[in-house]
Amino acid sequence: MAAGTLDVMKLQGEPVTYQVMFELNVGGTFVARIESEELVPFMHEEMRVDLDLATRAARQAQTSGRAQVEGLSLEENDLHAVMDYLEEDV
């Protein structure tokens, strides 16, 4: 499992979007830009983050502008699937 920090930041604009980052270690970051209605489903379904944790992180980012979850463990296969998914969107 890959342990790192999940960082969700609210970006101003129309529509409001969120930057989702997962940092494995120095230089091991991937980033996605997600619209509000896709934030929880993306974290839960694509990244395989626990639904309650994804919901809490999204709520905190919506109200405070940022949410950080340290020590989050994700399966390597889930990370590669997300990176492939994001590459297809580009």
Backbone torsions as a table, in degrees:
resi	resn	phi	psi	omega
1	MET	NA	145.2	177.5
2	ALA	-96.5	121.5	178.7
3	ALA	-104.4	134.3	-178.8
4	GLY	-164.5	-160.2	-177.9
5	THR	-115.4	125.6	172.4
6	LEU	-88.9	127.4	-177.7
7	ASP	-129.8	118.7	-179.2
8	VAL	-116.9	120.6	-179.3
9	MET	-120.6	134.9	177.1
10	LYS	-81.0	128.8	178.8
11	LEU	-108.0	131.8	-179.2
12	GLN	-74.7	149.6	178.8
13	GLY	144.9	-180.0	177.8
14	GLU	-120.2	117.1	-6.9
15	PRO	-76.2	163.3	176.2
16	VAL	-63.8	134.0	176.9
17	THR	-125.7	168.5	-179.2
18	TYR	-127.4	138.4	173.9
19	GLN	-95.8	121.7	180.0
20	VAL	-109.2	122.5	-179.9
21	MET	-123.7	145.5	171.6
22	PHE	-131.4	114.6	-177.5
23	GLU	-104.6	115.7	177.6
24	LEU	-77.9	-44.1	-179.5
25	ASN	-164.8	-176.8	179.8
26	VAL	-59.2	122.6	179.1
27	GLY	83.5	3.9	-178.2
28	GLY	-112.6	55.1	-174.6
29	THR	-111.4	140.5	166.2
30	PHE	-122.3	151.4	-173.1
31	VAL	-131.7	140.9	173.9
32	ALA	-132.5	147.6	174.2
33	ARG	-112.4	119.2	-169.6
34	ILE	-125.2	139.6	174.8
35	GLU	-77.3	158.4	-173.4
36	SER	-49.5	-50.5	-174.7
37	GLU	-70.4	-14.5	-179.4
38	GLU	-99.0	-6.3	-171.3
39	LEU	-61.9	-56.7	-178.8
40	VAL	-65.7	-47.5	178.1
41	PRO	-58.3	-38.8	179.2
42	PHE	-62.7	-50.1	-178.5
43	MET	-63.9	-40.7	-176.7
44	HIS	-78.5	-49.4	-173.4
45	GLU	-82.2	-39.3	-176.8
46	GLU	-89.7	-41.7	-178.6
47	MET	-91.5	-12.9	-178.9
48	ARG	64.1	34.2	173.1
49	VAL	-78.3	139.3	177.8
50	ASP	-50.2	137.6	-174.9
51	LEU	-58.1	-44.2	179.6
52	ASP	-62.7	-42.3	179.3
53	LEU	-66.2	-42.4	178.2
54	ALA	-62.0	-41.2	179.5
55	THR	-65.6	-44.1	179.0
56	ARG	-64.1	-42.9	179.9
57	ALA	-63.8	-42.6	179.0
58	ALA	-63.9	-44.2	-179.8
59	ARG	-62.2	-43.2	179.5
60	GLN	-64.9	-41.5	178.7
61	ALA	-64.7	-37.6	179.7
62	GLN	-66.5	-39.5	-175.9
63	THR	-89.6	-37.6	-175.5
64	SER	-102.6	-13.9	-179.2
65	GLY	94.3	-14.9	-179.6
66	ARG	-160.2	145.6	174.4
67	ALA	-137.9	134.0	176.6
68	GLN	-126.5	132.9	177.5
69	VAL	-123.2	107.8	-178.7
70	GLU	-89.2	152.3	176.7
71	GLY	73.4	21.2	179.1
72	LEU	-76.4	131.9	179.3
73	SER	-106.3	126.7	176.5
74	LEU	-124.0	145.1	176.2
75	GLU	-66.8	139.1	178.1
76	GLU	-55.3	-40.8	-178.8
77	ASN	-62.6	-36.6	178.6
78	ASP	-67.5	-38.8	177.9
79	LEU	-63.9	-43.8	179.7
80	HIS	-65.2	-38.3	178.3
81	ALA	-62.9	-40.9	179.0
82	VAL	-65.7	-43.9	-179.9
83	MET	-62.8	-41.3	176.7
84	ASP	-63.1	-41.4	179.4
85	TYR	-60.8	-44.4	-178.9
86	LEU	-68.0	-37.3	179.2
87	GLU	-64.0	-34.0	179.3
88	GLU	-67.8	-30.0	-179.6
89	ASP	-73.4	-25.9	-173.0
90	VAL	-75.6	NA	NA
